[in-house]
C-alpha cells in the first residue's frame, strides 16, 4: 500500500505564496507521472498541474503562470509552490498519480486565500 501525505497549506492573503509538498511512502519504488489536484466541497476534483517522469509539466488554466510543479524522485516527494494566490484558489489540495490508476487519496492540505 502507498501512503500520500500532503502538507504546506494554510491561510494566506490574496497575492501571497505557499509551497505544498507531497511525500509518498510505503509500497512504492518510484514516483510515476504525478499530479496535484484540488477539490472544494460539492465540486469534482480537478487537476491543477502534472509532471511526467521526464519532468515535462502540464498546468490547468487556473495554475498556469502562478504554480510550479516539481518532483524529487530520490525523496519520492512532489512539490507545488504557488504564487499570486487568489481567493478562488481556496480548496483542499491533493497529490496522486496522474491516472488512470490512482493510489488511495491522502488527507489533502487545506489552502485558504483571504481577499
C-alpha positions in Angstrom: 0.0 0.0 0.0 1.1 3.5 -0.8 0.6 6.5 1.5 0.5 10.0 0.2 0.9 12.8 2.8 0.3 16.4 1.6 1.4 19.4 3.6 2.2 23.1 3.3 -1.3 24.5 3.1 -2.5 27.4 5.3 -4.2 30.7 5.4 -2.7 33.5 3.3 -3.9 36.8 1.9 -4.5 37.3 -1.8 -1.3 37.7 -3.6 0.6 35.6 -1.1 2.6 32.4 -1.6 2.5 28.8 -0.3 4.6 25.8 -1.1 2.8 22.5 -1.0 4.7 19.2 -0.5 3.5 15.6 -1.0 5.6 12.7 0.4 4.9 9.2 -0.9 5.8 6.2 1.2 5.0 2.5 1.6 5.0 0.0 -1.2 6.3 2.4 -3.9 9.6 2.1 -5.7 9.5 5.3 -7.6 7.1 8.1 -8.5 5.1 7.7 -11.6 3.6 10.5 -13.6 2.3 12.6 -10.8 -0.2 15.4 -10.4 -1.7 17.9 -8.0 -5.4 18.1 -7.7 -7.8 20.3 -5.8 -11.4 20.0 -4.6 -13.9 22.1 -2.8 -17.0 20.7 -1.1 -19.7 19.8 -3.6 -17.3 20.1 -6.6 -15.4 17.5 -8.5 -11.7 17.1 -8.0 -9.8 18.9 -10.7 -6.2 18.6 -11.9 -4.1 21.6 -11.2 -0.7 20.5 -12.5 1.0 17.4 -13.7 4.6 16.3 -14.2 5.9 13.3 -16.1 8.9 11.1 -15.1 11.0 13.1 -17.6 9.8 16.3 -16.0 7.5 17.5 -18.7 5.0 19.8 -17.0 1.3 20.4 -17.6 -0.8 23.1 -16.0 -4.5 23.8 -15.9 -5.6 27.3 -16.8 -6.0 28.0 -13.1 -2.4 27.2 -12.3 -0.6 28.3 -15.4 1.9 31.1 -14.8 1.4 31.0 -11.0 2.1 27.4 -9.9 5.3 25.4 -10.5 5.2 21.7 -10.1 8.4 19.8 -9.4 9.5 16.4 -8.1 12.3 14.9 -6.1 12.5 11.3 -7.1 15.1 10.4 -4.5 12.8 11.7 -1.8 9.7 10.5 -3.5 8.3 13.9 -3.0 6.2 16.2 -5.1 6.1 20.0 -4.7 3.8 22.8 -5.8 5.0 26.4 -5.0 2.0 28.6 -5.6 2.4 32.3 -6.2 0.0 35.2 -6.6 -2.7 33.3 -4.8 -6.3 34.3 -5.3 -9.4 33.7 -3.2 -10.6 31.2 -5.9 -7.6 29.1 -5.2 -9.2 28.2 -1.8 -9.5 24.4 -1.9 -8.2 21.2 -0.4 -5.1 20.1 -2.5 -4.2 16.5 -3.1 -1.4 14.7 -4.9 -1.7 11.4 -6.7 -0.8 9.6 -9.9 -1.9 11.5 -13.0 -4.1 8.5 -13.8 -5.8 6.3 -14.9 -4.7 4.3 -11.8 -4.8 6.1 -8.5 -3.3 5.3 -5.1 -5.6 5.8 -2.1 -6.1 9.5 -1.7 -4.4 11.2 1.2 -6.0 13.7 3.6 -5.0 16.7 1.4 -3.9 20.0 2.6 -6.2 23.0 3.0 -5.4 26.2 1.2 -7.4 29.3 2.2 -6.8 32.6 0.5 -8.5 35.6 2.0 -9.4 38.7 0.0 
